[in-house]
Amino acid sequence: MNAVRQGTAGATRTCPHCKATILDSASVCPACRGHLRFEPGAVQRESTTPLSVEGTIRQPANSGSAEYSVLLSIRNDRGEEITRQVLGVGALRPGDERTFSFTVEMSATGDAKGAGKNGR
C-alpha cells in the first residue's frame, strides 16, 4: 500500500465537511482542517511555502466607513486567467482593522507527467 494517494496531479474533489474544492491527494482539508481519511502508517507529504503574504488595513478613526472585496486571480505562464474568485467582502468602520494572509503551499506528487486538468 502506498502512503501517499496516487492519481493525476491537480485532480480535485469536494471536501465532505465544508464542500470546498480541494486536491484529491489531500488527507486534511486546507479550508476547514477536517481530516478526510485515516491511513495507517501514512507519512504526511512534505510541503513548501513558496509564497506567503500578510498585510493589515486600518480605517482611519477620523473618516467614514469603507467597504472591501478580497479578490483572488490565478494566471498561467502565458498570462491567461485560469480562475478569478471573490473570497470575501466586508466593511470597516472608523478605527476598524483587518489582517489578510495569503499562502501558497506546494508538495510533490511523484507524477512525472506534469499537471492534470486544473494545471492547464
BAFI-3210 file (N, C-alpha, C; in Angstrom, 3 decimals, decimal comma, padded with zeros to 6 digits):
// residues 120
n [1|2|3|4|5|6|7|8|9|10|11|12|13|14|15|16|17|18|19|20|21|22|23|24|25|26|27|28|29|30|31|32|33|34|35|36|37|38|39|40|41|42|43|44|45|46|47|48|49|50|51|52|53|54|55|56|57|58|59|60|61|62|63|64|65|66|67|68|69|70|71|72|73|74|75|76|77|78|79|80|81|82|83|84|85|86|87|88|89|90|91|92|93|94|95|96|97|98|99|100|101|102|103|104|105|106|107|108|109|110|111|112|113|114|115|116|117|118|119|120]
n.u [000,834|000,546|001,732|001,102|-001,593|-002,172|-002,615|-003,881|-001,976|-003,117|-005,769|-009,079|-011,439|-014,442|-014,614|-016,008|-016,885|-016,907|-017,466|-015,666|-013,597|-010,957|-007,593|-007,327|-005,432|-005,198|-005,114|-006,025|-008,346|-007,574|-009,157|-011,233|-009,849|-010,560|-010,197|-009,758|-009,338|-008,211|-005,113|-003,334|000,023|000,659|002,603|002,895|002,800|005,582|005,692|006,175|006,377|006,193|005,227|004,067|002,080|001,244|-000,882|-002,099|-004,947|-006,258|-008,954|-009,018|-009,637|-010,807|-012,393|-015,033|-017,020|-015,844|-015,926|-014,762|-013,417|-012,204|-010,217|-009,181|-006,975|-005,727|-003,143|-001,773|001,444|001,362|-000,002|-002,710|-005,867|-006,737|-008,433|-010,750|-011,856|-014,104|-013,275|-014,141|-016,070|-016,574|-016,921|-015,397|-015,497|-014,897|-011,699|-011,583|-009,842|-008,349|-006,672|-005,089|-004,145|-002,252|-001,361|000,579|000,851|002,919|003,395|005,202|004,086|004,935|004,305|005,506|004,471|003,398|001,152|-002,319|-005,779|-006,455|-004,150|-003,575]
n.v [-001,171|002,215|005,095|007,687|009,000|008,072|009,488|011,623|014,497|017,485|016,766|017,112|017,190|017,286|018,578|016,676|017,856|020,773|021,402|022,642|022,946|020,811|019,444|016,163|014,550|015,367|014,798|016,165|018,754|021,900|024,122|023,788|022,263|019,701|016,193|013,864|011,199|008,152|006,755|004,128|004,155|006,042|008,645|012,044|014,215|016,113|019,597|022,800|026,358|028,508|031,069|033,631|036,048|038,755|041,257|044,303|046,337|049,471|051,409|054,819|056,584|059,062|059,130|058,085|055,045|052,183|049,919|046,602|044,220|040,957|039,621|036,974|036,056|033,843|033,210|031,632|030,639|031,987|034,245|034,049|034,137|031,776|031,283|033,268|034,656|035,919|036,105|037,052|039,633|042,790|045,323|048,232|050,072|053,349|053,301|050,522|047,435|045,065|042,010|040,348|037,268|035,429|032,424|030,125|026,753|024,027|020,673|017,737|015,468|013,161|012,518|012,376|013,221|015,751|018,552|018,085|018,274|020,721|022,214|023,272]
n.w [000,000|-000,819|000,858|000,162|-001,556|-004,852|-008,096|-010,681|-011,113|-009,740|-009,738|-008,446|-005,692|-003,673|-000,418|002,168|004,478|004,461|001,856|000,124|-002,802|-003,162|-003,336|-004,635|-003,492|-000,868|002,650|004,744|004,926|003,581|003,972|006,027|007,778|008,397|008,918|006,336|005,721|007,178|007,232|008,055|009,063|007,216|005,764|006,225|003,478|002,477|002,396|000,819|001,167|-001,146|-001,471|000,549|001,933|003,989|005,200|006,689|006,995|007,959|008,910|009,054|012,108|011,950|009,687|007,421|007,081|005,170|002,401|001,488|-000,853|-001,239|-003,561|-005,653|-008,162|-010,531|-012,770|-015,704|-017,158|-019,564|-019,076|-019,106|-017,565|-015,209|-013,086|-011,226|-008,335|-005,857|-002,621|-000,216|001,391|003,003|005,565|006,920|009,813|011,181|012,675|012,699|011,976|009,762|009,091|006,487|005,129|002,807|001,414|-000,425|-000,735|-001,627|-002,758|-003,638|-006,165|-007,295|-009,801|-012,892|-015,247|-015,281|-014,899|-014,162|-015,186|-013,952|-013,888|-016,310]
ca.u [000,000|001,274|001,374|000,544|-002,605|-001,707|-003,630|-003,446|-001,589|-004,098|-007,140|-009,763|-012,671|-015,141|-014,487|-017,317|-017,245|-017,207|-017,802|-014,649|-012,872|-009,617|-006,832|-007,680|-004,376|-005,198|-005,666|-006,652|-008,870|-006,908|-010,145|-011,860|-008,884|-011,152|-009,462|-010,527|-009,192|-007,196|-004,257|-002,326|001,396|000,848|003,532|002,391|003,637|006,343|005,277|006,930|005,556|006,960|004,665|003,269|001,943|000,291|-000,985|-003,165|-005,526|-006,949|-009,765|-008,715|-010,701|-011,448|-013,046|-016,264|-016,888|-015,388|-016,160|-013,648|-013,615|-010,975|-010,267|-008,054|-006,852|-004,593|-002,805|-000,755|002,690|001,073|-000,759|-004,146|-006,509|-007,271|-009,577|-010,944|-012,892|-014,248|-013,144|-014,873|-016,363|-016,881|-016,871|-014,599|-015,963|-013,750|-010,884|-011,523|-008,636|-008,420|-005,412|-005,310|-002,999|-002,337|-000,276|000,554|001,613|003,150|004,000|005,490|003,084|005,560|003,792|006,450|003,751|003,055|-000,127|-003,558|-006,752|-006,535|-002,889|-003,662]
ca.v [000,000|003,463|006,021|008,872|008,649|008,292|009,930|012,646|015,746|018,551|016,262|017,698|016,594|018,167|018,218|016,269|018,674|022,179|021,468|023,358|022,162|020,565|018,460|014,777|013,936|015,907|013,979|017,144|019,865|023,148|025,148|023,567|021,458|018,405|015,020|013,260|009,750|007,617|005,814|003,626|004,170|007,065|009,708|013,286|014,722|017,308|020,709|024,043|027,557|029,409|032,415|033,956|037,497|039,173|042,706|044,815|047,624|050,119|052,555|055,911|056,904|060,333|059,033|057,296|053,606|051,796|048,509|045,936|042,929|040,187|039,003|036,108|035,784|032,975|033,223|030,661|031,236|032,804|035,407|033,795|033,938|030,429|031,423|034,561|034,439|036,816|035,255|037,624|041,059|043,297|046,768|048,725|051,309|054,144|052,659|049,064|046,895|043,684|041,445|039,377|036,391|034,631|031,454|029,058|025,577|023,078|019,399|016,889|014,436|011,943|012,357|012,992|013,629|017,163|018,953|017,478|019,149|022,037|022,911|023,835]
ca.w [000,000|-000,881|001,921|-000,467|-002,540|-006,213|-009,043|-011,603|-010,457|-009,912|-009,656|-007,306|-005,159|-002,748|000,998|002,672|005,637|004,153|000,429|-000,651|-003,789|-002,633|-004,100|-004,384|-002,694|000,494|003,723|005,623|004,130|003,939|004,305|007,339|008,529|008,733|008,438|005,258|005,726|008,071|006,528|008,992|008,563|006,188|006,067|005,672|002,401|002,784|001,559|000,913|001,030|-001,995|-001,447|001,723|002,048|005,016|005,289|007,543|006,618|009,070|008,520|009,980|013,071|011,606|008,380|007,416|006,830|003,833|002,071|000,817|-001,511|-001,343|-004,881|-006,000|-009,587|-010,832|-014,192|-016,104|-017,644|-020,748|-018,628|-019,228|-016,280|-015,010|-012,184|-010,566|-007,323|-004,725|-001,441|000,906|001,361|004,334|005,763|008,042|010,435|011,643|013,703|012,500|011,346|009,273|008,611|005,430|004,884|001,588|001,394|-001,428|-000,312|-002,714|-002,379|-004,797|-006,413|-007,806|-011,159|-013,830|-016,452|-015,224|-014,312|-014,636|-015,823|-013,338|-014,047|-017,663]
c.u [000,885|000,807|000,725|-000,414|-002,118|-002,875|-003,034|-003,118|-002,624|-005,548|-007,786|-010,963|-013,284|-014,957|-015,871|-017,793|-017,729|-017,567|-016,838|-014,043|-011,437|-008,893|-007,237|-006,673|-004,384|-005,782|-006,297|-007,112|-008,173|-007,884|-010,694|-010,967|-009,473|-010,334|-010,351|-010,419|-008,103|-006,423|-003,186|-000,939|001,655|001,805|002,976|003,354|004,320|005,901|006,197|005,954|006,342|006,441|003,803|003,272|000,929|000,301|-002,179|-003,641|-006,290|-007,727|-009,492|-009,917|-011,458|-012,117|-014,326|-015,982|-016,419|-015,659|-014,924|-014,122|-012,260|-011,087|-009,011|-008,103|-005,602|-004,390|-001,744|000,467|002,512|000,259|-002,259|-004,737|-007,150|-008,502|-009,582|-012,105|-012,913|-014,270|-013,917|-015,075|-016,658|-016,812|-016,010|-015,226|-014,736|-013,034|-010,779|-010,250|-008,907|-007,029|-005,744|-004,025|-003,270|-001,125|-000,496|001,433|001,746|003,757|004,171|004,415|003,713|005,125|004,707|005,758|003,367|001,667|-001,298|-004,480|-006,791|-005,252|-002,792|-002,335]
c.v [001,243|004,393|007,281|008,427|009,014|008,701|010,952|013,914|016,828|018,085|016,794|016,873|017,606|017,676|017,837|017,118|020,060|022,428|022,305|022,413|022,056|019,575|017,052|014,097|014,386|014,916|014,857|018,307|021,156|024,252|024,975|022,781|020,139|017,272|014,260|011,750|009,373|006,575|005,341|003,628|005,223|008,139|010,977|013,795|016,009|018,420|021,905|025,194|028,571|030,845|032,588|035,469|037,784|040,683|043,111|046,152|048,167|051,304|053,675|056,276|058,173|060,314|058,201|055,819|053,359|050,308|047,935|044,631|042,244|039,355|038,174|035,848|034,937|032,970|032,165|031,392|032,081|034,055|035,245|033,514|032,553|030,481|032,809|034,390|035,570|035,922|035,777|039,104|041,505|044,801|047,073|050,027|052,098|053,455|051,152|048,670|045,461|043,274|040,340|038,584|035,566|033,721|030,453|027,941|024,640|021,809|018,557|015,816|013,114|011,646|013,096|013,529|015,099|017,372|018,247|018,552|020,548|022,821|023,655|024,304]
c.w [000,000|000,216|001,363|-001,555|-003,938|-007,098|-009,972|-010,839|-010,767|-009,864|-008,374|-006,876|-004,204|-001,324|001,521|003,856|005,241|002,690|-000,413|-001,684|-003,313|-003,536|-003,676|-003,459|-001,231|001,496|004,799|004,740|004,542|004,343|005,719|008,295|009,023|008,154|007,460|005,197|006,718|007,304|007,496|008,352|007,508|006,681|005,427|004,618|002,835|001,845|001,781|000,755|000,196|-001,999|-000,212|001,887|003,148|005,080|006,119|006,991|007,819|008,505|009,528|010,861|012,702|010,228|008,510|007,223|005,399|003,642|001,401|000,189|-001,580|-002,613|-005,109|-007,499|-009,791|-012,342|-014,482|-016,654|-018,900|-020,376|-018,730|-017,848|-016,211|-014,126|-011,573|-009,605|-006,311|-003,497|-000,249|000,705|002,778|004,364|006,972|008,534|010,875|012,813|013,576|011,767|010,902|008,808|007,630|005,232|003,638|001,557|000,271|-000,903|-001,490|-002,151|-003,636|-004,930|-006,819|-009,232|-012,120|-015,072|-016,441|-014,665|-014,958|-015,211|-015,245|-013,449|-015,353|-018,156]
res [m|n|a|v|r|q|g|t|a|g|a|t|r|t|c|p|h|c|k|a|t|i|l|d|s|a|s|v|c|p|a|c|r|g|h|l|r|f|e|p|g|a|v|q|r|e|s|t|t|p|l|s|v|e|g|t|i|r|q|p|a|n|s|g|s|a|e|y|s|v|l|l|s|i|r|n|d|r|g|e|e|i|t|r|q|v|l|g|v|g|a|l|r|p|g|d|e|r|t|f|s|f|t|v|e|m|s|a|t|g|d|a|k|g|a|g|k|n|g|r]
***
